[in-house]
Amino acid sequence: MTILNTDDSLLLIIDVQEKLLNAVFNKELCCKKAEIIAKAANILGIPVIVTEQYPKGLGNTVEPVKSALDENVQYFEKTAFSALDNQDVLNALEKANKKQVVILGIETHICVSQTTAALIKSGYEVNVIKDACGSRAETEYIAGLERMKDNGAHILTTEIALFELLKGAKHPNFKDIQALIK
């Protein structure tokens, strides 16, 4: 079993965009948990990469998530379902030099799943934050999570990820992170 580590982790936010979020069955939970993870990444100094699927038609990253991110976050437009089909995303991943990817986004069974498969194939340890993922249909969401787990991804919740990153209550950012989930 592996545990998340702030020194080895990178957050990859997949397509948490206006029109996509409005179509998912679990939009309130998905958006809230994505915002919490984004804020935690800032607090813990974890690098973040954000993708946007065809933003001209689907809109940009939703404001609650965008405003939780620091201004140095890299945004990448894409049209392929796997974010790794975008050379700029690949370059950003390589430059970050992290082995653990924490991933969340929309749609679980399409873009998140295909990106996860590509990350695993490329040698990354992938940790999917299931309560920060969404799909239009719950059956597709469940199938996407099962597919990613079958491919070797670790399926986590927001709180599992946050407390693994903290390791204990003596972490200097414990109170800041705890405040995000109260």
N, C-alpha and C positions, 0 to 999 in steps of 0.2 A: 504494500500500500504506500502510496506517495502522499505527501502533505504539501500544500502550497507554501511557497517561500517568496517573500517580497523581492529578494535579490534576483530570483530566477524568473519572475512573472511579468507578463505583458497582458494588457486587456485589449481584446478585439471586439468592438461593437459593430454588429452587422445590421445595417439597414433599419434602424429604429426611426422610421420616417413617418411623416404625417398621414399619408393615404394608406400606408401599410398598417400602421398602428390602429387606425380607425376600423380596419377590417378584421382584426384578430378577436377571437372569442374572449381572451383574457387581458384586454388592453390596459385596464387600470393597474392590475398586479404587475404586468410586464413592464409598464412604464415606470412605476414606482420603484421596482427592484433594480431596473437598469440605472435609474437616477442614483440610488443608494450605492451601487457598485462603482459608478463613475465618481461620485464624491469620495468614496473610500480610496480609489486609485490615486486621486489627487493628494489626499491626506498622507498616504503611504508612499508616495513617490513612484508609483508604478506607471510605466509608459503606456499610452493609449493610442490605438489606431482605430479610426472610424471609417466604415464604408457607407456609401449611399448608392442604392440601386436606381439608376436612371432618375436623378433628382429633378430633372426638367418636368417629368410626368408624375413622379411620386412624392415630390416635395423633399425638403431637407430634414436632417435629424431634428426630432421634436425638441421644443424649447426646454422642457424640464431636464432632459439629458444634456443638451448642448450647454445650458447655463451651468451645469454641474462640472463641466470639463474645463480644464485650464486652457489658456489661449495658445499654448504650444502644441496642442493635440493635432495630429495629422488626419485630414479628411481625404478620402479617395473616392472618386466617382467610378462606378462599374456598371457593366451590362451583363457580364457573365454571372452565373449563379455562385460559383466558387470565387471568393475574394482572391485566392491565389492565382487565378487566371490573369490578374492585373499585375504587371511587372513592377509597378510602383509599390504595391502592397508587399510583394515579395522582397523588394529592396529594403523597405522600412522594417520588415521582420528581421531580415539578416542584419541590418544596422543595429537594431535593438539588442541583438545577441542574447536573447532569453530562451530558455528551453521549455518553460511552462506557459501555455497560452490559456488564459481565462476568456471564454467566448460567450456571448449572449446576443440575442437579436431576433429578427423576423425574416423570413418565416422559418420556423424550426426545421421543418421537413424538406426545405429546399435550400436556401442560401446558407443557413447555419450548418445543416447536415453536410452539404457538399464541401463547404470550407473546412469543416472538421475532418472529413475524410482526406482532403488534400494536406492538411496540417499533419495528420498522423502519418501519412505516406512520406512526408518530408522529414519525419523524425521528431516532431514536437510532441510533448505531453499535453493533451488537450483536456480542459476542464470546462464543461458546459454548465452554465448557471440556469437551471431549468425554470426557475420562477421568474427569470428575466428574459425568457424566450416566449414567442407567440406564433400562432398559426391561425388561419381563418377558421379551421375546423379542429375541434378537440381530438378527433380520431387521427388526423394528420400530425398534430402536435405529439401525441403519444407514440405514433409510429416513427416519427423523426427522432425522438429521444431513444427509442429502442434500437433504431438503426445505428445511431452514433455510439451507443454503448456496445453493440455488437462489433463495431469497428475498432473499439479499444478506447473510447473516450470515457472520462470519469464524469458522472452526472452528479452535480452538487446543487445545493440551494444557496441563496445569498448568505444566510447566516453560517452555513458550513464553511464557505469560502472565507468570509471575514474572520472568523475565529481561527481558522487554520493559518491565515496570514499573520494574525496577532501572536499566536503561540501561547499567550498567557496574559493575565491581568496586569502584569508589570511592564508590558509594552508601553513605550512613551506616548503612543497614540490611542491607547485603549479607550479612554473616556470619550474621545472624539468619535471613534468608530461605534462605540456602544450607543452614543447619542443618535446615530443615524437609524438605529433599529428600534428605539423605544417608542 
